[in-house]
Amino acid sequence: MQNPSRAIALYGTEEEVAVPRILRAGKLTAELEAGNLRYIRWDGEEVLRAVSFIVRDRDWGTYAPEIFDLVVEEDDAAFRVTLHAVANGDGTRFAYDARIEGRADGTLVFHGHGSTDTGFETNRTGFVILHPIDGVAGAPVTITHINGRTVDDCFPRIIDPVQPMMNLRALSHQTPGGLSVKVLMEGDTYEMEDQRNWTDASYKTYVRPLARPWPYQITPAEVIDQTITVTVSGDSKKKTQGGAITLQPSAAAGVIPPVGIGLRPEDATTAHAKTDVLKPLAPDYIVLHHDPRAGHDRTTLEAMLSVAKAVGATPWLEAVIENTSDDAAHEEILALGRIVADLDDPFATVLVSPAPDLKCTLPGSVWPNAPEPKALYRRTRDAFPLARIGGGMFSYFTELNRKPPPADTLDLITFTTSPMVHAGDDRSVMETREAHGAIAASVSAIADGTPWAVGPSAIGIRDNPYGASAKDNPGNIRQAMNRNDPRQRGLLGATWTLGYIADFALGGASAIAMGGATGPFGVISAPGDDPDPWYDGNGGLYPTFHVLRGLSRLKGAAMLPLGLPASGPVAAIAAQTATAVEIWAANTGPDPVEVSVSGACQFARLDADSFATAASAPDHFDNLVAHNGPLTLDGFAVVRILMKG
């Protein structure tokens, strides 16, 4: 079979992505992308992740404005950018002018000035500033409030569930390399949220405060006028490491947890048709989603259970509780328990969550009515006496952090994540790995000794806690809030999955579930309504299949930490098996990297060149060849390495 295009192999889409323009003024650089700035650096070190003037709709979706009259001027001393942009809503519009100036003395000024001639409904319009977290989490920061008062504080280390800093006018801090950075924010009152809640690799300072009403109307009489001034000074002491990345396992620390997948009723038919292909995947467990609001009943449970039985995986039940009063919820749980008992109690683990908790409750808002948690979990035990009882959130860690469950009443705490709640570009998706360690530490603190599990998680989002639904994606593009994201089918998806499992395994997860079998979160191509280029629904294996198959087989093996930073160019996990040290590693970017191990090894690789072969060979990674010396990994390539152990 002929290999697909490189774009399909890596990203699952032919969508072209514009190369960002690098702006330079002496030691100051920034990437100009869609009229905003990313990766602002001084002397090569990142000082801010982004400064953006954004316009959002009532569901927190970010408009992609039309940009006109873009002018860029550069010389040795400065760069200057001017543009006009228009965000179009449903018969409404918001137009703004932006002016950016960066100077060689370390000063960067970004000014936004906008208005509407129609009136415009929005949840947020104005500046957003992103501070990176790598080397910044827990570090000192000086806060200047809107009243002029100055306070010394620290960036949060454990993830803050609400706003760690409020009423902001300026923030000053030092980078890991010793640079001094000040961000002055004018034109409104700013506050900060810890975006690690959503696995974003940043702290976000934004306008306007969430305590003010939203969505809100910008009237034709209003003018939005804001300015961000960044001042950087000093010489960076941070050095960039070159050469091959050494994969050097250290002493054992814990074991590889069981790996599972998710399953929803809408995918049960296509999954059942592919059980012969799913058997070699050998997931330890399958999380079966049950939501009576969507018409799920005994029939849908039986359909999903038949998939789990055919695959040989342990079924878990993920049950949404529709009723919000304690008594009605109790009756609903008992009724579900009777159905499950009549099905011979197949569930080793039962997870429950009230339906209102599937939607976000922003800081300062009133929590919706829901069953009292302790009573809910007690009644679940009554209804499912043979099962392990779990709870938490079927939505994201954010909601778990804002409404932690009573851990002492549960056997297991659970939550999910998605890497594209706020941004859908490739770099932002992969950078979410930088937040996984902090999430693991924060969940461990919430759990206080109770085991916790994560997933089912995928690149695309299962549900949208912040709006009506996830975004359909008929154009097969990269965008935040995608339900069907193209990278699930590409090498990038396999690399992200490998890194995800590695990060949460090292962080202490007792079990990790990914995506699904078929459908938008699946590992196997199957007929459906969503785009599936090259595969065309013909049953081929996505690269993620091979990662899950390989890591599932390592369950219970001693885990050997590799000491690789989550922000680095390689994601990897190592284990001590009965016969060898086994390492799975992946290139987290599109450009080649080298990895090396000590001594001779055997390896198998999945990259763009072997994509088509692997799509029809479940045992692709069983075909090892001998090797000695560094290994070159092409963009988002995955490698399995065996070393004598």
N, C-alpha and C positions, 0 to 999 in steps of 0.2 A: 504494500500500500504506500502511496506517495505521501511524503510528509506535508503537513499544512504549511502555510506561510509562517514566517518567524513570528509575526504579530499574533496570529491565532495560537501558535504553540506557547508563547510566553503569556499572552494576556486574554486569549479567548475572544478577541475582537480585532477588526481591522481599523477601528477608529484611530484616526491620526491625532497625535497630541503635539501641540505647538512647543517648540523648544524655547524655554524661558530665555529672555534677553538678560545678560549680565551687565549691570550698571557698575561703573567704577569711578572712584575719586580718591586717588592716593591709596591708602590702606583700606578704605571703606568700599565694600561691594554689597550688592543686593540683586536679587532676581526679580525682574519685572514680569508678572504673570497676570493676565486678564485685568490689567490696570491697578494691581496691588503688588505689594512687596513681600517676598519670602526670603528666608535664609540671609538675614542681614548679618554680615561678617565684618570684622576688623582684624587686619593682619592674619586673615585666614581662619579665625575662630568665630564660631557663631555666637552672636550676642542677643539676637531675637529671632524667633522662628517666623514671625510674620507681623506686618502692619497692614490692615486691610480696611477699606471703607466698604461696608456691605449693606445690602437691603434684603430684609427677610419678610416672608409672608406670614399669614396668621397661623400656619402650621409649623413654623420655624424652618421652613425650606428657604434656601438662599437663592435669590434671583441671579441669573446669568445676564447681566445688563449688556445692551448693545453699546459698543464703544465707538465714538466718532472723534475725528480730529486729534488723533494721538500724535504727539510730537515729542521726540527724544533728542536732547542736545547733550553732548559730552565733551569735556576737555580734561586736561590733567588735574585741574583744580576742583572741578565740580561736574555733576550731572543734573539735568533738569528734565522733568517730564510734565506735560500738560495733556489733559484729555477732557472730553465731554462724554457722559454716559447717561443712558435711559433704562430704567427698569419698568417693564410693562406688566401690569396686573390685569385683572378682568375688567377691561374698559377704563382702567386708571393708569397713571404713570407717575413716576418720580424721576426727576432729572437732576444731575449734579455735575459739577466741574471739580476736577482734582488737580492739584499742583504738588509735585514732589521735587525736592532739591536736596542733593547730598553733596557735602563738601569735604575736601581732603583734611580739614581740621577735625573731623570726627562728628560733624553735626549733620543730622538728617531731619528735614521738615516735610511733613505730609499734611496738606490742607484739603478739606472737603467742604463744598458749599453747594447746597441743593434745595429744591423746592418742588411743589406739585401744582399743576393748574387744574387738576381734577378732584383733589382730595385723594388720600392714599392710606389704606389700612396696612399695618405692619406690626410685627412683634419686636423688631429691632431695626433701626436704620442709623448707621453711624460707624464709628471706628471700633475695631477689635484688634487688640495687641496680644500676641502669643509669646510668652516666655518659655524657652525650652526647659525640660526637667532633668536631663542628664547632667549630673554634677551641680545642679541648682537646687533640687529637692532638699529641704532641710537647711539650706544656706541662709545667711543673714540678708535682710532687706530693710531699707529705710523707707518708711511710708510718709508722704506728705498728704494730709487730708485737705478737703476743700476749704476748711476754715484756717488753713495755714499751719496747723499743729503737726509737728514731726514726731514720729514714733519709730523706734527700732524693734524689728520683729524678725520672723523667719518664714521662708516659703514652707508650706506644709510638707512633712515627711510622710506621715500616715494620711491617706486621702481624706480631705475635708468634704463632708457631705453637702455643705451649703456654700456660703461665701466667706472665705478666710480673710478677705480684705474688702472694706467698704468705704464709701465717701472719699474716693481717691482723686488726688490731683497729680501726684507724681510718685514714682517708684525708683529707688536707686539700689543697685547691687553690684557685686563683683562676679565675673565669670569664673569658671574653674581655672582658666589660664591667667587670672589676675587682672583682667580689664575692668575698668570702672564704667558702668552704664547707668544713665539716668533717662527715664521716660517721663516727659511732661505731657499731660493730657488736658486740653482746654476745650471749652464749648459745651460741656455738660458734666454731670456727675457720673463717675465711673466706679465700677466695682469688679471684683475678681471672683471667678469660679475655678475650681480644681478640675480641669478637663480629663484628668486621669480617671475620673468617674466613668467616662465613656471610652476609656483606653486611648484617648488622644495623648500624644506626647507633649503636653503643654499645660501651662497655667494661662487662662484666658481673662484678660481685662477688657471690659466691654462697657458700652453705653446702651441702654439706660438702666437704672436699678430695677430689679425684679419686683421690688415692693410697690412700684408704680403700676397702674393698670395696664393690662395687655390682653388682646391686641389693642392698639390705639390708632387714632386717626391723625395723620398730618394734614392740616387744612391748607387751602391755597394761600392763606395769609401768613403761614409760617415759613421761616427760613432755617435750615439746618446748617450751622457753621461751626466746624470743629477743626482743631489742629493738634497734631502729635509731633512733638519735638524730641528726638533722640540724640543724646550726647555721649560719645564714647572717647575714652582716653586710656593711655598706657600701652605697654608692649606685652603681647600674649606670650606666655610661657608654655602654652599647650603645644605639644608636638604630635605630628601625624606619623603613625607607624606604617612603614611600607613593607614590601616583601610578602612571602607566603604566611598564611595564618596557621599556626601550629596547633594541632588537635592533640592535647596532652591530658589524658584522663588523670584525675586525682583520686583520693581515697573514697570509698563507697559512702554515699549519703542517701539513705532511703532506698526505695525500690520503684521501678517503673509502674505507675498505676494502671488499672484496666482502662482500655479505650473503647468507647461505644459510638453509636450514631443515633440520630433522631429519626422519627418517622411520623408523618401526619396522614390522616385518612385520605386526603386528596392524592397522595402518592402511593397508596397501598397497592392499587391495581398494577401499576407499572413496576413497583418493587417486587411484587409476587411473580411477575413474568420474568424477572431477572434473578431469582433466588439461586439458580445454578451458578451464576457469576458472582453473586454475593457470598456464597459459601467460602470461597478462598479468602475473602476479606476477613472472615472470622472475627467480627466484632464481639467483644465480651458481652455487651448488653445493647439493647435497643430501647430508646425512650419513646413510648407511644403517647402521642398528644391527644387529649380528650377535652373537648369544650362543648358543652350542651348548647351554648348560644349559636354555634355553627351547625347545629343539627346532628352532632355526634351522639351515637347511641350504642346499644349492644352490637348491632351489625357492624359498625365501623371498628369497634374494639376487636371483634372476631376477625375482621379482615386484616388488621395489623398484627394480631397475635399469630395468624397463619404465616405471616412473613417471618416473624421472629423464630417460630418453631422450625420452619424450613431451613433457615440459615443456621440454627443451632445457637442462637444468642439468648441470653436471659432477658425477659421483658421487664421494663420498668414502666409504671403508669405515671403520667404527668397530667393531673386532673385539675381543670379550672372549675372553681365552685361559683355557680351563677348567683345564687341567692345571697343577699347581703345581711339579713337578720340572722341572729344566732340560731333560733329555732328552725327556720326554713333551711338554713345551711346544714343543720344537723340532719334533717330529714333527707336532704339531697345526698349527703354523704352516705347515710345508711342505705338509701336506695341503690347507689352505685356499688356499695359493698355487697349487696345481695346479688347484683348482676355478676360481679366478679367471683363471688363464691359459687355461683351456678356454673361459672366457666372453670371451676376447679382451682381457684385461687392461684393463677399463674404468676402473679407479680411478686418478685422478691423485694421490690422497693416501690413505695407509693409516695408520690410528691403531690402536694396540694397547694393551691394559691387562690385567694379570692379574686374574682373577675376585676373589681375596681383597681387592684394592684397592678394590672397589666397596663394601666395608664399612668403617666407621670403626674406627680403632685409637686409643683415647683415650690422652692422655699418661700415661706410666708403665706402660702395658700392653705385652705382648709382641706384636711384629709376627707375623702368621701367615706360614706358609711360602708363598713365591711365587718364580717364576723370577728369577734374578739379572738386574737391569735391563739392563746392558750386553750381556750375552749374548742376552737377549730381543730387543733392538733390532738386533743384528748378524744374528740369524737371520731377523728380519723382512725385512731388506734382501736376504738371500739368496733369500727366498721371493717377494719382490715387487721385482725389480730395476728395474722401470720407474717405480716410484712414489716420491713423497716420503714419508718415514717420520716419523710423529709419535707422541708418547706423553705421558704425564703422568697425568691422572686423568679417568675418565668420570664420577666423582662430583664433589664440590665443591672449590672452591679450598682449603678447610680441609685436605683430604687431600693436595692438591698441596703445600701449605705445610709439612705435617708429614713428607712423604716426597717431596722434590723429586727429579726424575729427573736422570740425568747429561746435562746439556744438550748437551754437546759430541758426544754420539752420536746426536743427533736433528736432523731438519730443521725440526721444528715441535713446540711444547709446547702442550698443550690441557687444558682443564678446563671445568666448567660451574658455574652458580650457580642458586639459587632464592631469591626474596625472602621466603619464608614457612616457613623451617625452624623458627623459634622463635615467631613470632606471625603471625596470619592476618588482622588487621584492616587496613582500608584505609590508615590513616596509616603503620603500620609497613611495609607493602609499598612505599609510595612513598618512605619515608625511606631505604630501602636504597640509593638513589642516592648518598647521602652517603658510602657506603663504597666505591663503584666506583673512585674515583680512587686510593685507597690500595691496592686490590687490583691495579690496573694497575701501580702503581709497584712493588709487591711481586713480581708476576709478572715484570716486566722485570728485577728484580734476580736472581731465580731463573734466568731464561733466559740472562742474561749475553750478550746479543747474538743468541741464537737467536730467530727469529720465534715468536710465540705467537698462538693463536686461542682464542676463547671460544665455548662452546655445543656443542650446541643447548641453549638456556636458555629457560625460560618461567616464568610465575608458578607454576603447579603443578609438583610435583616428579616427575621421571621414575622415580627409585628412592629408597629410603630407606636411607642408609648407617647409620642409627642405630636401626633396628628391622626388623621382618619385612617391611614393605612400606609404600608410600604409602597414604594414607587414601582409600578410596572415599567418594563424597560424594552419595549419593542424595537428600539433603535440599537440595542446591544452596546450601550455606551457606558463609560465610567461616570457615575454620579452618586452622590451621597444618598442614603436611604433606599438604595436599590433592593428590591426583592430578588430579582434574577440578575446577579452580577456576572459579567463575562469571565472574570478572573477565577471563578470557581472551577472553570474548565481548563485553565492554563497552568503553566509551570509556576507562575506567581502564586496561585492558590495552593499548590502543593508545598511550596516553600513557606508560605505563611502558616499553613497547617502544622508543618514540622516545628516551626518556631513556637507556635502556640502551645503545642503539647509539651515541648521542652521547657518552656517558661513556667507553665502551671504545674508540671511534674516536679520541677525543682522547688517551686513555691509551696508544695505540700498538698496539692489536690489529691483526694482519695480516689477520684475517678474523673475522666475527661471524655465528654461526648462531643463529636463534631457533626455538623450538617445533617446529612441524610443519606438515603440510598439512591434515589432518583429524584428528579425534579430540580428546582432552583438551587437547592443546597446539597445535591447529590454527588456521588462519586462515579456513577455510571450513566451514560447517555441513554435516554429513553424517549419515546414519542411524547410530544407535548406541544403546548401553544407558544412556548418561549423560544427565542432564537437559540440555535445549537450549531453554529457554523462548523464545517468540515465533518463533524460527527453525524449531523442530520438525524439524530434520534435513533441511530442504528446499533446502539448497544455497546459502543466502545468504552474503554476505561479512561476516566479522567486521571491526570497525574496524581491527584490527591488519593485515589484508590490505593496506589502503591505505597504511599507514606503510611496510610492507616493500616494496611495489611502488615507492613514491616514492624510498626511500633506496637500493634496489637499482640504480635508474637513475643514481644519482650516483657509482657506482663509478669510482674514479680521478680524480674531480674534486678540485681543490685545496680543502682544508678551511680554513675561515675561523673561528677561535675567536671566540666571542661574550662570553666572560668572565662567564657567568652562574653563580652559586653553585649547587651541587647541592642545597642546602637551600632554594633559593628557590622562588617560585611558578610558574616557567616552566622547562620543559625545551626545549632547542632545539639545532639543528645547522645550520650554514651552509656553502655550497660555491660556488665560482666555476665556472660552466659556460661554454660557448663564447659564450653570448649574454646571460647575466644572473647576478646573485647570487641564489641560491635558498636560502631559509630554511624549515625545517620547525620549528614551535614548538607547544607544547602546554601547557595549563593543568594543573598537577599537583594541583589541589584541586577540591572541589565548588562553590566560590563563584566568581563571575565575576572575571576580571582583565583589565587593559588592557595591550596591547603596542603599541609604536610603532616605526616605521622612519623613516629620513631620506628625505623626499620622497615622490613618488607611487609606487605599486606596483600589482601585480595580485595577487589572492589567491583561494584557494578554502578552504572551511572544512567540517569535519565535526563536528557537535555533536548534541545530542539531537533538535533540530528536523529535521536532515537525515539522521538515522540510517537511516530506512527507504529513502530514495532511494539512499543510498550502498550499502546491502546488496545492491542489484541492479545496480550500475553500477561495473564495474572501473575506468572512466576518470573517476570522480567528481572527482578532484583535477586533472584536465586542464581542467576548465571554470572558467577564471579570469575574474574581473571586476575592473575598474579601481577603485582606491581611493586616498584621500589622507587622512591623519590617523590617530589611534589606532584600533586594532581591539579590540573587546570579545570575549573568549573566555569562553563559558559553561563550566560545570563539566566538566573533563577534555576540553575541545574541542581539536581539532588543526587547525592552519592551515598551508597552503603559501603562501609569499610569494615573488614574483619582483620583483627590483629591477633597474633598468638597471645593467649592469656592463660 
